[in-house]
Amino acid sequence: MGFLQWVILIVLIAVILFPFLPAKGVTNISPQEAREKLRDKNVQFIDVRTPGEYRQNHVPGFQNIPLFDLPNKINKLDKNKEVVVICQSGMRSKRACNLLRKHGFAKIYNVRGGMNAWR
C-alpha cells in the first residue's frame, strides 16, 4: 500500500470511530451510577429524547429537554451544578454533553447506553 492509501485508510477509520469516542470533559457513567446520583438534590437530570419517547418511558427525576430544544433552554440550567444527561442509546446525550461543555458547564455526566441500558 502506498502512502496516500494509508492516509485515506487512517482518515476513514477516524471518521468511523469518532462518534463513539467519549466527549472531552464529559464523564460516562453507568445507569447504576446515575441511579445513585438521583438521590442528590444538587444534580440536574436531563432526558434529551423527544417528548413522545419521554412520555412512553422515562426515569422519574429526569427533566425532558429534547436535544433540538436544548440550545433554547440551556440558560435555564445552573452551570454550577452537576448535570446528568440521558437519551435512548447514548448518542444524542453525547451531543447534548458537548453543547453543555461549550456553554461552560463543568461537571457533566453521560449515561452510558442510555435508556436501552437502564434496567
Secondary structure, 3 states (H helix, E strand, C coil): CCHHHHHHHHHHHHHHHHHHCCCCCEEEECHHHHHHHCCCCCEEEEECCCHHHHHHCCCCCCEECCHHHHHHHHHHCCCCCEEEEECCCCHHHHHHHHHHHHCCCCCEEEECCHHHHCC
